């Protein structure tokens, strides 16, 4: 695991200020200023801790938080100017471990990070996220295999990525724009809106037989949601 802290913040002064604070305290920090840049880093490395802004220029911090949770149980701290109860509850619901409101006091920010890292030190090594189970479907994240009632369903790389995003966010809606960013970053090829619809239709056909209920709900022009309850599966070690 990478021992760096990843800062995801679009404001140049705030981002550099956080990096400077952390490095003065002896931590290594790297930064991203957008969702697209953050997604590349998230898929390339597992970081010790993630400091995440709620609103970013090209996406939603909540969706990005859920995307991080697909890859790691390491702590996520929201650092945001949004101080309403609604935003804070949504942040924790997406998988965050803590929420600090801007403007923040340096000593409090550092204390929160130290507390999160201590907590993580106690938890690491006890369990590893293996996959996601939802109804008759089970996705093995380590082997990247989907099974339905124990029978393997072969997916393309793009279909697999779409399914991962839907399951990780279930039962919440996943915006089309977010899926387009995710798929583009993973394959390093641009996939347009029409191509996404084609991949989604093919995925649906593989998931369900004739007359079976489709687990994917479409909100036309907005996005998609996985309608079945989804639970993380862990390997105890």
Residue frames as qw, qx, qy, qz and C-alpha x, y, z in Angstrom:
[[0.000, 0.886, 0.463, 0.000, 0.00, 0.00, 0.00],
 [0.335, 0.587, -0.035, 0.737, 1.15, 3.53, -0.83],
 [0.441, -0.472, -0.501, 0.576, 2.07, 5.47, 2.34],
 [0.082, 0.120, 0.119, 0.982, 1.08, 8.80, 0.77],
 [0.209, 0.572, 0.595, -0.525, -2.05, 10.86, 1.49],
 [0.233, 0.364, 0.598, 0.675, -4.08, 11.81, -1.58],
 [0.085, 0.501, 0.309, -0.804, -5.56, 15.34, -1.58],
 [0.218, 0.460, 0.700, 0.501, -8.43, 15.93, -4.02],
 [0.073, -0.759, -0.320, 0.562, -9.15, 19.67, -4.11],
 [0.520, 0.653, 0.372, 0.407, -9.77, 22.07, -7.02],
 [0.080, -0.995, 0.032, -0.054, -8.70, 25.32, -5.32],
 [0.691, 0.484, -0.346, 0.412, -4.99, 25.79, -6.05],
 [0.039, -0.630, 0.458, -0.626, -4.17, 27.70, -2.84],
 [0.776, -0.372, 0.276, -0.429, -6.12, 25.38, -0.56],
 [0.979, 0.155, -0.127, 0.032, -4.69, 22.28, -2.24],
 [0.563, 0.501, -0.423, 0.504, -1.09, 23.44, -1.93],
 [0.297, -0.608, 0.394, -0.622, -1.69, 24.64, 1.62],
 [0.916, -0.254, 0.139, -0.277, -2.94, 21.19, 2.68],
 [0.888, 0.294, -0.239, 0.259, 0.01, 19.47, 1.03],
 [0.246, 0.618, -0.432, 0.609, 2.42, 21.84, 2.82],
 [0.584, -0.528, 0.312, -0.532, 0.72, 21.27, 6.20],
 [0.990, -0.087, 0.028, -0.107, 0.89, 17.50, 5.85],
 [0.778, 0.401, -0.286, 0.391, 4.50, 17.46, 4.69],
 [0.031, -0.670, 0.421, -0.610, 5.52, 19.74, 7.57],
 [0.739, -0.398, 0.341, -0.423, 4.04, 17.12, 9.91],
 [0.300, -0.427, 0.848, 0.096, 6.11, 14.38, 8.27],
 [0.712, 0.332, 0.605, -0.131, 3.57, 12.81, 5.91],
 [0.190, -0.099, 0.642, 0.736, 3.99, 12.37, 2.18],
 [0.426, 0.597, 0.477, -0.484, 1.17, 13.95, 0.17],
 [0.191, 0.075, 0.644, 0.737, 0.14, 14.03, -3.48],
 [0.298, 0.467, 0.342, -0.759, -2.71, 16.00, -5.01],
 [0.207, 0.358, 0.753, 0.512, -5.37, 15.94, -7.72],
 [0.109, 0.217, 0.133, -0.961, -7.51, 18.90, -8.75],
 [0.606, 0.126, -0.256, -0.743, -10.39, 17.15, -10.53],
 [0.870, -0.037, 0.379, -0.313, -12.43, 13.96, -10.58],
 [0.857, 0.489, -0.163, -0.019, -10.80, 12.76, -13.78],
 [0.291, 0.655, -0.613, 0.332, -7.29, 13.25, -12.41],
 [0.499, -0.403, 0.610, -0.465, -8.27, 11.65, -9.10],
 [0.941, 0.122, 0.138, -0.283, -9.76, 8.58, -10.80],
 [0.700, 0.545, -0.438, 0.146, -6.46, 7.88, -12.56],
 [0.024, 0.546, -0.686, 0.481, -4.60, 8.03, -9.24],
 [0.711, -0.226, 0.422, -0.516, -7.21, 5.98, -7.36],
 [0.964, 0.220, -0.005, -0.153, -7.01, 3.12, -9.83],
 [0.602, 0.592, -0.469, 0.258, -3.23, 3.27, -9.99],
 [0.270, 0.275, -0.701, 0.600, -2.48, 3.27, -6.27],
 [0.559, -0.647, -0.514, -0.064, -4.04, 2.54, -2.88],
 [0.130, 0.608, -0.295, 0.725, -3.36, 5.51, -0.62],
 [0.284, -0.092, -0.761, 0.576, -3.02, 5.58, 3.16],
 [0.070, 0.611, 0.558, -0.557, -5.73, 8.25, 3.46],
 [0.221, 0.480, 0.534, 0.660, -7.91, 10.35, 1.14],
 [0.009, -0.510, -0.330, 0.794, -8.82, 14.01, 1.73],
 [0.204, 0.395, 0.742, 0.502, -11.70, 14.86, -0.56],
 [0.181, 0.134, 0.058, -0.972, -13.56, 18.07, -1.46],
 [0.470, 0.396, 0.694, -0.375, -17.35, 17.77, -1.74],
 [0.570, 0.770, 0.225, -0.179, -17.68, 19.68, -5.04],
 [0.502, -0.306, 0.512, 0.626, -15.22, 19.40, -7.92],
 [0.243, 0.492, -0.240, -0.801, -15.25, 21.11, -11.33],
 [0.448, 0.224, -0.697, -0.514, -15.94, 17.95, -13.34],
 [0.574, -0.183, -0.789, -0.122, -17.90, 15.78, -10.93],
 [0.631, -0.633, -0.064, -0.443, -19.48, 14.98, -7.61],
 [0.001, 0.544, -0.749, 0.378, -17.34, 14.29, -4.55],
 [0.746, -0.130, 0.468, -0.456, -19.97, 11.88, -3.27],
 [0.918, 0.368, -0.071, -0.131, -19.68, 9.71, -6.37],
 [0.444, 0.637, -0.576, 0.255, -15.89, 9.89, -6.15],
 [0.390, -0.452, 0.658, -0.459, -16.04, 8.77, -2.52],
 [0.896, 0.063, 0.316, -0.305, -18.10, 5.73, -3.50],
 [0.772, 0.559, -0.301, 0.034, -15.64, 5.00, -6.29],
 [0.066, 0.626, -0.693, 0.353, -12.74, 5.03, -3.80],
 [0.651, -0.255, 0.561, -0.442, -14.68, 2.57, -1.64],
 [0.924, 0.312, -0.112, -0.193, -14.64, 0.09, -4.53],
 [0.665, 0.518, -0.460, 0.278, -10.89, -0.23, -4.15],
 [0.388, 0.202, -0.637, 0.634, -10.07, 0.26, -0.48],
 [0.501, -0.713, -0.491, -0.009, -11.37, 0.51, 3.09],
 [0.482, -0.054, -0.229, 0.844, -8.68, 3.08, 3.96],
 [0.051, -0.675, -0.497, 0.544, -10.02, 6.28, 5.57],
 [0.219, 0.539, 0.407, 0.704, -11.68, 9.09, 3.64],
 [0.183, -0.548, -0.397, 0.713, -11.99, 12.59, 5.10],
 [0.241, 0.767, 0.439, 0.401, -14.28, 15.14, 3.47],
 [0.307, -0.387, -0.130, 0.860, -12.95, 18.71, 3.67],
 [0.128, 0.548, 0.628, 0.537, -15.74, 20.96, 2.46],
 [0.063, -0.088, 0.145, -0.983, -17.30, 24.41, 2.76],
 [0.569, -0.329, -0.478, -0.582, -20.74, 22.76, 2.72],
 [0.012, 0.193, -0.754, 0.628, -21.80, 22.66, 6.35],
 [0.684, -0.149, -0.049, -0.713, -25.46, 21.64, 6.10],
 [0.631, -0.207, 0.696, -0.274, -26.60, 18.46, 7.82],
 [0.858, 0.434, 0.132, -0.240, -27.75, 17.10, 4.45],
 [0.536, 0.699, -0.470, 0.056, -24.27, 17.23, 2.93],
 [0.184, -0.548, 0.760, -0.298, -22.59, 15.83, 6.04],
 [0.766, 0.005, 0.556, -0.321, -25.01, 12.89, 6.27],
 [0.821, 0.550, -0.050, -0.146, -24.60, 12.22, 2.54],
 [0.264, 0.725, -0.625, 0.118, -20.83, 12.22, 2.92],
 [0.394, -0.341, 0.802, -0.292, -20.89, 9.61, 5.68],
 [0.825, 0.254, 0.376, -0.337, -23.46, 7.61, 3.74],
 [0.685, 0.660, -0.288, -0.105, -21.11, 7.46, 0.76],
 [0.930, 0.005, -0.238, 0.281, -18.41, 5.86, 2.90],
 [0.208, 0.702, -0.344, 0.588, -16.49, 8.76, 4.44],
 [0.640, -0.255, -0.602, 0.403, -14.93, 8.32, 7.89],
 [0.276, -0.561, -0.314, 0.714, -14.89, 11.99, 8.88],
 [0.244, 0.768, 0.400, 0.438, -16.06, 15.42, 7.72],
 [0.388, -0.435, -0.166, 0.795, -14.24, 18.71, 8.37],
 [0.249, 0.881, 0.399, 0.045, -15.82, 22.06, 7.46],
 [0.475, 0.217, 0.067, 0.850, -13.86, 24.86, 5.76],
 [0.334, 0.694, -0.548, 0.327, -12.37, 27.13, 6.93],
 [0.893, -0.317, -0.312, 0.071, -10.66, 24.68, 9.27],
 [0.340, -0.850, 0.394, -0.083, -8.20, 25.05, 12.11],
 [0.505, 0.542, -0.672, 0.008, -4.90, 23.37, 11.35],
 [0.137, -0.330, 0.849, -0.389, -4.52, 21.65, 14.72],
 [0.719, 0.126, 0.456, -0.510, -8.02, 20.16, 14.47],
 [0.762, 0.512, -0.278, -0.282, -7.41, 18.96, 10.90],
 [0.319, 0.501, -0.789, 0.159, -4.15, 17.26, 11.92],
 [0.389, -0.184, 0.752, -0.500, -5.80, 15.71, 14.99],
 [0.820, 0.268, 0.180, -0.472, -8.57, 14.23, 12.82],
 [0.675, 0.528, -0.504, -0.104, -6.03, 12.71, 10.43],
 [0.048, 0.425, -0.840, 0.334, -4.00, 11.21, 13.30],
 [0.601, -0.023, 0.588, -0.541, -7.17, 9.69, 14.76],
 [0.838, 0.396, -0.069, -0.370, -8.17, 8.17, 11.42],
 [0.528, 0.539, -0.654, 0.052, -4.73, 6.67, 10.86],
 [0.216, -0.314, 0.814, -0.437, -4.65, 5.20, 14.38],
 [0.754, 0.151, 0.387, -0.509, -8.04, 3.63, 13.78],
 [0.773, 0.506, -0.308, -0.227, -6.90, 2.27, 10.43],
 [0.195, 0.531, -0.802, 0.194, -3.80, 0.77, 12.01],
 [0.464, -0.121, 0.752, -0.453, -6.02, -1.28, 14.30],
 [0.782, 0.357, 0.267, -0.436, -8.25, -2.39, 11.47],
 [0.530, 0.619, -0.522, -0.251, -5.75, -3.16, 8.71],
 [0.180, 0.346, -0.919, 0.064, -4.91, -6.83, 8.36],
 [0.440, 0.060, 0.741, -0.504, -8.19, -8.08, 9.81],
 [0.612, 0.476, 0.625, -0.092, -10.23, -8.28, 6.63],
 [0.119, -0.260, 0.521, 0.804, -9.93, -7.65, 2.91],
 [0.606, 0.451, 0.186, -0.629, -12.78, -6.71, 0.61],
 [0.438, -0.047, 0.844, 0.306, -13.30, -9.61, -1.79],
 [0.026, 0.274, 0.716, 0.642, -16.39, -8.69, -3.73],
 [0.391, 0.048, 0.179, -0.901, -20.01, -7.57, -3.80],
 [0.035, 0.254, 0.964, 0.069, -23.08, -9.80, -3.46],
 [0.374, 0.177, 0.081, -0.907, -26.51, -8.71, -4.67],
 [0.835, 0.181, 0.090, -0.512, -29.39, -11.15, -4.86],
 [0.963, 0.114, 0.234, 0.070, -28.39, -13.98, -7.19],
 [0.576, 0.730, -0.189, 0.315, -25.37, -12.04, -8.44],
 [0.679, -0.655, 0.120, 0.308, -21.87, -12.14, -6.93],
 [0.497, 0.818, -0.197, 0.211, -18.98, -10.06, -8.21],
 [0.829, -0.343, 0.012, 0.442, -15.45, -11.15, -7.29],
 [0.112, 0.984, -0.116, -0.076, -13.37, -7.96, -7.29],
 [0.463, -0.609, 0.588, 0.264, -10.07, -9.78, -6.91],
 [0.514, 0.044, 0.777, 0.362, -10.60, -12.12, -9.87],
 [0.278, 0.348, -0.200, -0.873, -12.91, -9.68, -11.73],
 [0.153, -0.135, -0.930, -0.305, -15.50, -12.40, -12.26],
 [0.532, -0.054, 0.166, -0.829, -19.30, -12.13, -12.14],
 [0.103, -0.099, -0.988, -0.065, -21.46, -15.12, -11.27],
 [0.577, -0.133, -0.018, -0.805, -25.23, -15.53, -11.31],
 [0.917, -0.179, 0.139, -0.329, -26.50, -18.45, -9.19],
 [0.711, -0.404, 0.538, 0.204, -22.94, -19.83, -9.34],
 [0.733, 0.432, 0.406, 0.334, -22.70, -19.64, -13.14],
 [0.357, -0.400, 0.175, 0.826, -20.06, -17.33, -14.60],
 [0.426, 0.847, 0.314, -0.048, -21.15, -14.48, -16.86],
 [0.622, 0.010, 0.213, 0.753, -18.42, -13.30, -19.21],
 [0.072, 0.948, 0.220, -0.221, -18.18, -9.51, -19.37],
 [0.569, 0.590, -0.038, 0.572, -16.06, -7.18, -21.45],
 [0.432, -0.078, -0.359, 0.824, -13.78, -4.77, -19.58],
 [0.158, -0.246, -0.074, -0.954, -16.22, -1.90, -20.19],
 [0.652, -0.419, -0.473, -0.419, -19.24, -3.94, -19.06],
 [0.677, -0.268, -0.541, 0.421, -17.34, -4.93, -15.93],
 [0.234, 0.035, -0.230, 0.944, -16.52, -1.30, -15.10],
 [0.392, -0.351, -0.253, -0.812, -20.13, -0.21, -15.59],
 [0.735, -0.394, -0.536, -0.132, -21.36, -3.02, -13.33],
 [0.555, -0.138, -0.477, 0.668, -18.79, -2.18, -10.64],
 [0.009, -0.167, 0.092, -0.982, -19.93, 1.45, -10.55],
 [0.571, -0.366, -0.366, -0.637, -23.61, 0.48, -10.34],
 [0.762, -0.327, -0.549, 0.107, -23.06, -2.08, -7.57],
 [0.453, -0.024, -0.402, 0.795, -20.76, 0.20, -5.56],
 [0.130, -0.117, 0.076, -0.982, -23.39, 2.95, -5.57],
 [0.428, -0.382, -0.735, -0.363, -26.51, 0.77, -5.19],
 [0.383, 0.577, 0.707, 0.143, -29.29, 1.70, -4.82],
 [0.002, -0.757, -0.042, 0.652, -28.30, 5.30, -5.66],
 [0.650, 0.743, 0.160, -0.008, -28.40, 6.74, -9.15],
 [0.578, -0.323, 0.360, 0.657, -25.12, 6.87, -11.08],
 [0.328, 0.793, -0.007, -0.512, -24.98, 9.76, -13.53],
 [0.840, 0.493, 0.152, 0.165, -24.19, 9.06, -17.18],
 [0.245, 0.892, -0.307, 0.222, -21.46, 11.71, -17.05],
 [0.501, -0.632, 0.577, -0.132, -19.77, 9.89, -14.17],
 [0.892, 0.076, 0.441, 0.060, -19.86, 6.56, -16.04],
 [0.649, 0.737, -0.015, 0.190, -18.38, 8.20, -19.13],
 [0.043, -0.857, 0.470, -0.206, -15.52, 9.64, -17.05],
 [0.713, -0.401, 0.565, -0.107, -14.93, 6.30, -15.34],
 [0.890, 0.293, 0.334, 0.103, -14.86, 4.24, -18.52],
 [0.480, 0.840, -0.160, 0.194, -12.68, 6.72, -20.38],
 [0.226, -0.799, 0.529, -0.174, -10.12, 6.79, -17.58],
 [0.795, -0.248, 0.552, -0.043, -9.92, 3.01, -17.31],
 [0.830, 0.356, 0.383, 0.195, -9.59, 2.18, -21.03],
 [0.290, -0.502, 0.284, 0.763, -7.70, 5.32, -22.01],
 [0.108, 0.249, 0.678, 0.684, -10.13, 5.65, -24.91],
 [0.306, 0.093, 0.170, -0.932, -12.98, 8.11, -25.26],
 [0.021, 0.365, 0.923, 0.119, -16.45, 6.54, -25.11],
 [0.196, -0.168, -0.119, -0.959, -19.31, 8.78, -26.16],
 [0.513, -0.002, 0.437, -0.739, -22.89, 8.87, -24.92],
 [0.817, 0.231, -0.233, -0.474, -24.25, 6.58, -27.65],
 [0.547, 0.315, -0.767, 0.119, -21.53, 4.00, -27.09],
 [0.166, -0.182, 0.734, -0.633, -22.37, 3.93, -23.38],
 [0.726, 0.105, 0.173, -0.658, -25.98, 3.09, -24.26],
 [0.765, 0.313, -0.523, -0.207, -24.78, 0.21, -26.44],
 [0.299, 0.281, -0.825, 0.388, -22.59, -1.22, -23.66],
 [0.396, -0.089, 0.552, -0.728, -25.43, -0.85, -21.16],
 [0.813, 0.174, -0.093, -0.548, -27.86, -2.74, -23.40],
 [0.674, 0.307, -0.672, 0.018, -25.37, -5.57, -23.90],
 [0.030, 0.244, -0.777, 0.580, -24.76, -5.77, -20.16],
 [0.616, -0.011, 0.310, -0.724, -28.50, -6.00, -19.49],
 [0.836, 0.227, -0.350, -0.356, -28.89, -8.87, -21.94],
 [0.506, 0.291, -0.770, 0.259, -26.10, -10.80, -20.22],
 [0.146, -0.208, 0.658, -0.709, -27.55, -10.23, -16.75],
 [0.576, 0.164, 0.507, -0.620, -31.11, -11.33, -17.37],
 [0.185, 0.152, 0.908, 0.344, -32.86, -14.05, -19.31],
 [0.247, -0.321, -0.492, -0.771, -36.14, -13.46, -21.13],
 [0.547, -0.609, -0.431, -0.379, -38.99, -12.39, -18.81],
 [0.621, -0.346, -0.434, 0.553, -36.62, -11.87, -15.86],
 [0.134, -0.970, -0.187, 0.080, -36.71, -8.57, -14.02],
 [0.550, 0.581, -0.160, 0.578, -33.97, -6.16, -15.07],
 [0.595, -0.552, -0.340, 0.476, -31.90, -5.15, -11.99],
 [0.324, -0.104, 0.094, 0.936, -30.81, -1.91, -13.69],
 [0.148, 0.821, 0.513, -0.202, -33.21, 1.02, -13.62],
 [0.405, 0.250, 0.269, 0.837, -32.85, 3.82, -16.16],
 [0.031, 0.804, 0.328, -0.495, -33.66, 7.46, -15.53],
 [0.626, 0.580, 0.348, 0.389, -33.74, 8.74, -19.08],
 [0.302, 0.819, -0.025, 0.488, -31.12, 11.35, -19.81],
 [0.393, -0.824, 0.283, -0.295, -29.79, 11.30, -16.23],
 [0.017, 0.523, -0.839, 0.150, -28.30, 7.93, -15.31],
 [0.741, -0.063, -0.638, -0.201, -28.78, 4.40, -13.99],
 [0.436, -0.505, 0.547, -0.506, -29.32, 2.65, -10.67],
 [0.390, 0.052, -0.919, 0.011, -28.82, -0.94, -9.49],
 [0.568, -0.437, -0.120, -0.687, -32.13, -1.73, -7.79],
 [0.859, -0.259, -0.440, 0.026, -31.16, -4.80, -5.73],
 [0.532, -0.816, 0.222, -0.041, -29.60, -4.63, -2.28],
 [0.721, 0.488, -0.397, 0.291, -25.81, -4.97, -2.52],
 [0.680, -0.713, 0.169, -0.005, -23.48, -6.07, 0.29],
 [0.239, 0.736, -0.631, 0.057, -19.69, -6.16, 0.47],
 [0.983, -0.125, -0.130, 0.024, -18.06, -9.59, 0.84],
 [0.101, -0.836, 0.521, -0.141, -14.86, -9.84, 2.92],
 [0.834, 0.118, -0.500, 0.199, -12.09, -12.41, 3.33],
 [0.588, -0.788, 0.167, -0.080, -10.99, -12.72, 6.95],
 [0.713, 0.459, -0.413, 0.333, -7.22, -12.97, 7.29]]
